[in-house]
Amino acid sequence: EEALKEGMLGLKGHRHLGGIRASIYNAVSQSDVEKLGEFMREFARKHS
């Protein structure tokens, strides 16, 4: 839900193990990867 609010699609955790998987290919810009990293750091801070 939080990822969708930030415009990030397809980020889901494993239904049994949790975690997250992000497929990052050449077509993904450096700024988008940085945005994902910042989102993940903030998510971890909020939920730890």
C-alpha positions in Angstrom: 0.0 0.0 0.0 2.7 2.5 0.9 4.7 1.7 -2.3 1.6 2.3 -4.4 1.2 5.7 -2.8 4.7 6.5 -4.0 4.0 5.3 -7.5 5.9 2.0 -7.2 4.2 -1.0 -8.7 4.8 -4.7 -8.3 6.5 -4.6 -4.9 5.2 -7.5 -2.9 6.5 -9.6 -0.1 6.6 -13.4 -0.1 3.4 -14.7 1.5 5.3 -17.0 3.8 8.7 -15.5 4.3 8.1 -11.8 4.0 10.8 -9.6 2.5 10.6 -7.8 -0.8 11.8 -8.4 -4.3 12.5 -5.6 -6.8 13.4 -6.4 -10.3 15.8 -3.7 -11.5 16.7 -3.8 -15.2 18.7 -1.5 -17.5 15.5 0.4 -18.4 15.1 1.6 -14.8 16.7 5.0 -14.2 19.3 5.7 -11.6 16.9 8.2 -9.9 14.2 5.5 -9.7 16.6 3.1 -8.0 17.6 5.8 -5.6 13.9 6.5 -4.9 13.4 2.8 -4.2 16.3 2.8 -1.8 15.0 5.8 0.1 11.6 4.3 0.2 13.0 1.0 1.7 15.1 2.9 4.3 12.1 4.9 5.4 9.9 1.8 5.5 12.4 0.0 7.6 12.7 3.0 10.0 8.9 3.1 10.4 8.3 -0.6 10.8 11.3 -1.6 12.9 
